[in-house]
Amino acid sequence: MKYTPDGKRGVALQVAHDRYRPGTVADKFAAANGTTTLFCQIETAEGVKNADALAALPGVDCLWVGHFDLSVSLGVPGQFDSKIFKDAIAKVVAATDRHKKALGRLVPTVEQGIELNSQGFDFICYSGDVWVLHNALAEAIEKLRAGCKPKNARSKK
């Protein structure tokens, strides 16, 4: 049995990633080694150019599209409907399909996650805690502004 973790990474045991469970160090390392995944981030035009080679690498589990960074690298910042961006995504989708690897990206809405899944993305990360909180707060403030009247408008009968 191997008594060290594969690769170079930090070691933390009996915390969230191993569900706070007790166990021997050797067993913990074996479990971690068996569940480690490797994502290659596609955030540049060069990454798109090399997507097929990256997806072909043994041990690579997923290509992850950093969509904003990629759009900037392609010269179309934030223009996710541009032909340049869509063509780049099509190349990455084809690479993951050809090599039977997962394809992932962050999405800001449930609807966009469903749409991207239909295009070949199968590892969908929904928003982030800060953005979810931001959206909930913005929605609540909008409702308060719409439903509340200024003090002087309330006193008039």
C-alpha positions in Angstrom: 0.0 0.0 0.0 1.2 3.5 -0.9 1.6 5.7 2.2 1.8 9.1 0.4 -0.6 11.1 -1.7 -0.1 11.0 -5.5 1.2 14.3 -7.0 2.0 17.4 -5.0 -0.8 18.7 -2.8 -1.5 19.7 0.7 -2.6 17.2 3.2 -5.6 17.7 5.5 -7.5 14.8 7.1 -10.8 14.4 8.8 -12.2 17.6 7.2 -14.9 18.3 4.7 -13.4 16.5 1.7 -13.2 13.2 3.5 -16.6 13.8 5.3 -14.9 14.3 8.7 -14.5 10.5 9.0 -11.8 8.9 11.1 -9.3 6.4 9.6 -5.7 5.6 9.1 -3.5 7.9 7.2 -2.7 5.2 4.7 -6.4 4.5 4.1 -7.1 8.3 3.7 -4.3 8.6 1.1 -5.6 5.6 -0.8 -9.1 7.0 -0.8 -7.9 10.4 -1.9 -5.7 8.9 -4.7 -8.7 7.0 -5.9 -11.0 10.0 -6.2 -8.7 12.7 -7.4 -9.7 14.4 -10.7 -7.7 16.6 -13.1 -9.3 19.5 -14.9 -7.5 21.4 -17.7 -8.7 25.0 -17.9 -9.3 26.4 -21.4 -9.1 30.1 -20.9 -7.1 31.2 -24.0 -7.0 30.9 -27.8 -3.9 28.6 -27.2 -6.0 26.4 -24.9 -8.6 26.0 -27.6 -5.9 25.2 -30.2 -4.6 22.5 -27.8 -7.9 21.2 -26.5 -7.7 18.0 -28.5 -4.2 17.2 -27.2 -5.2 18.1 -23.6 -8.3 15.9 -23.7 -6.2 13.0 -25.1 -3.9 13.1 -22.1 -4.2 10.1 -19.8 -5.4 11.2 -16.4 -7.3 14.3 -17.6 -10.9 14.0 -16.5 -12.4 17.3 -17.7 -11.8 20.4 -19.8 -13.1 23.4 -18.0 -13.9 26.5 -20.0 -13.1 29.8 -18.3 -15.6 31.6 -20.5 -14.8 35.3 -19.7 -11.1 34.8 -19.9 -11.5 32.9 -23.1 -13.7 35.6 -24.7 -11.0 38.2 -23.8 -8.2 36.1 -25.2 -10.2 35.6 -28.4 -10.7 39.4 -28.8 -14.4 39.3 -28.1 -14.7 40.3 -24.4 -18.0 39.1 -23.0 -19.5 38.4 -26.5 -20.5 34.8 -25.9 -22.8 34.9 -28.9 -20.0 35.9 -31.3 -19.1 33.4 -34.1 -15.5 33.5 -32.9 -16.4 32.4 -29.3 -19.0 29.8 -30.5 -16.5 28.3 -32.9 -13.9 28.0 -30.1 -16.5 26.3 -27.9 -17.4 23.9 -30.7 -13.7 22.9 -30.9 -13.5 22.2 -27.2 -16.8 20.3 -27.3 -15.5 18.1 -30.2 -12.3 17.4 -28.3 -14.1 16.2 -25.2 -16.6 14.2 -27.2 -13.7 12.5 -29.2 -11.8 11.6 -26.1 -14.9 10.9 -23.9 -13.9 13.5 -21.3 -16.2 15.8 -19.2 -16.7 19.4 -20.2 -17.5 22.0 -17.6 -18.0 25.7 -17.0 -19.6 28.1 -14.6 -23.1 29.4 -15.4 -25.0 32.3 -13.9 -28.5 31.0 -14.4 -30.3 27.7 -14.3 -31.6 28.3 -17.9 -28.1 28.8 -19.2 -26.9 25.7 -17.5 -29.7 23.7 -19.2 -28.9 25.3 -22.6 -25.1 24.6 -22.2 -25.8 21.0 -21.2 -27.7 20.5 -24.5 -24.6 21.8 -26.3 -22.3 19.2 -24.6 -21.4 20.6 -21.2 -21.9 17.9 -18.6 -20.2 19.4 -15.6 -22.2 22.5 -14.7 -21.2 24.8 -11.8 -24.0 27.0 -10.9 -23.1 30.6 -9.9 -21.2 31.1 -6.7 -22.1 32.0 -3.1 -21.3 35.7 -3.5 -23.4 36.0 -6.7 -26.3 34.1 -5.3 -26.3 36.4 -2.3 -25.9 39.4 -4.5 -28.9 38.4 -6.7 -31.1 37.6 -3.7 -30.2 41.0 -2.1 -30.8 42.9 -5.3 -34.2 41.2 -5.8 -35.2 42.0 -2.2 -34.2 45.6 -2.5 -36.1 46.0 -5.8 -39.2 44.6 -4.2 -38.9 46.9 -1.2 -38.4 49.9 -3.4 -41.5 48.9 -5.5 -43.6 48.2 -2.5 -42.7 51.0 0.0 -43.8 54.6 -0.2 -41.8 57.6 1.1 -42.8 58.7 4.6 -44.5 61.9 3.3 -46.6 59.9 0.9 -47.8 57.6 3.7 -49.0 60.4 5.9 -51.3 61.9 3.2 -54.8 60.5 3.5 
